[in-house]
Amino acid sequence: KMESGRMEVVKDAYSIRNVTHDVTDMMRMAAEKKGLSLSAEINEKMPDRLYGDERKIRQIITNLLSNAIKYTKEGFVSLEIDFVLKEEKNQQRKEKEAEKAKQNKKAKDGIRNMQENGEIELQIRVKDTGCGIRKEDQDTIFEAFQRADLKSNRSIEGNGLGLAICQNYVKMMQGTIRLESTYGKGCLFIVMLPQQVVSEKWGEGITMEQQKNGGKEDITEASFSGKRILLVDDNDINLLVEATMLRHMGVTVETAGSGSEAMDALRKTKFHLILLDHMMSGLDGIETFRIIRKEGLADGVPIIALTANAIPGAEKQYLKYGFDDYLTKPVSGEDLKRVMNKWIG
């Protein structure tokens, strides 16, 4: 999508605490499996809500943490979320916007509030005690399909795209990414992204160990108790993460790793909601959806598409196929709860 020019920056209000909570929860199992300590900390003065491309920021953090865990055999991986105030830029922008506001009194309240609250530089720091990167390899580490020290890391899976995607996303959002590393002692990746503040509310001190729920609405309530959900995805990790989030909400979850398995499950059991991945091997999600509807395997049951396709117009396309709704990956607990409230709440 990036190479074809179809990738866009899609901005909206979001909570960096929720993003941090979701991503670290998703990566925690991989870290614990290797015996690594995974920690996350947010500056206690971090603004409550920001305005930017949440999906891309979520993916940057995911890729950096995933890389750190992959290349660390022992020790720790840490995520730090901080910010820098842009006082001078804020003042210049306020002066320009004050003049602009006089010329355009019909500005939307939400945008006006966002502008009044100014801008920060969001800082994302991912540190590990892994193998590190040789100085001569550091210049090429962000290139597509490049992997450092192939001889030592030959057993590690990956195609060398994670950091290239990170750098492209950072550039699209007018930010910077840099690496500090000593070979044999680990790496520190530092990302700086300009973000606008959309709330005057400032958060309290938080660490993932102190506040597992990340300051977000509690999703462990039992309002969905007794509901049965069929979750269909051919990726085992996706199934595990999404099923865990759903079970925390009190629902009964049955998983299927393919379209055929999903149809077998529907012939045996009635469900209140179906979450169906689009891109699957064998029968894909759209083919599976059409057969389910044609054979009447889930009449009246909402079917939600799960997709990594976040390009403009995607929602309209899935609704055109006949899906009741759609969710983009990586799916967050908040997104799942929103869809469940809408369709089976």
C-alpha positions, -999 to 999 in steps of 0.1 A, spaced: 0 0 0 28 24 8 46 17 -25 14 22 -45 7 55 -28 -26 42 -12 -14 46 24 -28 77 41 -24 93 75 -59 90 91 -61 113 122 -86 111 151 -86 116 188 -72 86 208 -57 76 241 -20 68 242 -26 50 275 -51 26 258 -27 20 229 2 12 253 -20 -11 274 -33 -30 244 1 -35 227 20 -45 259 -7 -70 268 -5 -85 234 33 -88 235 35 -100 271 30 -137 264 59 -137 238 82 -120 263 73 -144 292 78 -174 269 114 -164 266 118 -155 302 121 -118 296 108 -90 317 85 -66 297 77 -32 313 58 -1 301 57 33 317 40 66 308 50 100 319 26 110 347 20 144 330 11 129 296 -20 146 281 -51 125 284 -60 124 247 -41 132 215 -50 137 179 -31 116 153 -31 83 135 -37 58 163 -34 28 140 0 37 127 13 45 162 0 12 175 18 -6 146 51 13 153 51 3 190 41 -33 181 69 -37 155 95 -22 178 85 -44 208 83 -75 186 118 -69 172 132 -63 207 117 -95 220 129 -115 190 165 -104 194 168 -105 232 177 -139 248 178 -127 284 172 -96 305 144 -71 297 125 -52 271 110 -18 281 86 7 266 86 43 277 61 69 266 70 105 271 65 139 255 82 172 249 62 205 249 66 226 218 62 260 234 75 282 206 56 264 179 24 264 201 26 302 204 32 307 167 3 284 158 -20 301 182 -13 335 167 -20 321 132 -51 303 143 -65 333 161 -62 352 128 -77 323 109 -106 320 134 -116 356 127 -120 348 91 -138 315 97 -163 316 125 -178 283 115 -149 262 126 -160 230 143 -158 231 181 -138 199 183 -111 213 159 -111 246 177 -106 229 211 -78 208 196 -60 239 182 -63 258 215 -46 230 234 -14 231 213 11 205 202 35 181 218 62 157 204 52 122 215 83 102 224 83 64 222 114 46 236 119 9 232 150 -5 249 163 -41 252 192 -61 265 196 -81 233 224 -87 209 227 -51 197 236 -40 162 271 -34 148 279 1 139 285 -8 102 250 -23 100 231 6 116 228 27 85 209 -1 66 187 -14 94 157 6 83 159 -7 47 133 -32 35 143 -69 36 175 -60 56 184 -80 87 215 -74 107 241 -101 116 224 -129 96 249 -155 108 242 -150 145 205 -145 140 198 -172 114 173 -190 136 152 -159 141 121 -157 118 113 -125 99 116 -109 65 132 -76 75 101 -54 69 92 -43 105 117 -15 109 112 -4 73 74 0 79 81 19 111 104 44 93 79 49 65 50 55 90 72 79 110 81 99 79 44 100 68 36 116 102 65 141 100 84 125 128 119 110 133 132 76 144 168 68 154 188 40 169 213 39 197 231 6 200 263 -11 213 269 -45 198 264 -72 224 247 -49 249 213 -41 233 194 -14 214 174 17 221 150 29 194 136 65 199 106 77 179 95 114 180 61 123 165 43 156 165 8 152 180 -19 177 189 -35 177 223 -73 174 223 -79 176 261 -69 198 290 -71 168 313 -37 155 324 -32 119 335 -19 106 367 13 85 372 9 50 356 28 19 350 14 -13 335 23 -32 367 5 -6 389 -26 -2 366 -32 -31 343 -63 -15 328 -43 15 315 -68 41 326 -94 29 302 -130 18 308 -132 -16 325 -139 -43 300 -142 -71 325 -179 -63 333 -203 -92 329 -228 -73 306 -222 -99 279 -225 -129 301 -242 -158 284 -234 -146 249 -216 -170 225 -192 -157 199 -175 -176 170 -140 -162 163 -126 -172 129 -89 -166 120 -62 -187 105 -35 -170 126 -30 -187 160 -16 -156 178 -46 -135 166 -70 -162 178 -53 -163 212 -51 -125 218 -87 -118 205 -102 -147 223 -85 -137 256 -99 -101 253 -134 -115 246 -133 -139 275 -124 -110 298 -157 -95 288 -176 -125 301 -185 -142 268 -182 -178 257 -158 -180 228 -154 -208 202 -125 -204 178 -121 -217 142 -89 -217 122 -105 -218 87 -137 -211 69 -145 -249 68 -141 -251 106 -163 -221 110 -191 -237 90 -187 -270 110 -191 -251 142 -222 -232 129 -239 -265 120 -235 -277 156 -239 -245 177 -259 -213 176 -239 -181 182 -249 -145 190 -221 -129 169 -194 -140 144 -160 -124 140 -147 -135 106 -112 -127 93 -110 -117 56 -75 -129 45 -74 -166 52 -58 -195 33 -82 -218 16 -117 -202 18 -112 -166 26 -135 -146 47 -157 -133 19 -162 -167 4 -169 -182 38 -194 -153 45 -213 -160 12 -216 -197 19 -228 -191 55 -255 -167 43 -265 -189 13 -269 -221 34 -286 -202 62 -261 -213 88 -264 -181 108 -296 -164 99 -301 -132 118 -266 -134 134 -244 -104 129 -211 -112 110 -183 -87 116 -153 -87 92 -118 -86 107 -93 -70 83 -59 -53 80 -73 -34 51 -75 2 64 -75 21 32 -101 47 25 -134 32 14 -128 -2 31 -158 1 54 -182 8 25 -167 -22 6 -173 -47 34 -208 -34 39 -214 -39 2 -203 -75 5 -230 -79 31 -211 -78 64 -229 -61 93 -197 -42 104 -159 -44 103 -129 -41 126 -94 -33 116 -64 -52 129 -47 -51 153 -80 -52 172 -82 -35 205 -103 -43 235 -122 -10 231 -130 -18 195 -143 -52 204 -165 -38 232 -179 -11 209 -189 -36 183 -204 -60 209 -224 -32 225 -237 -22 191 -248 -57 180 -254 -79 211 -253 -54 241 
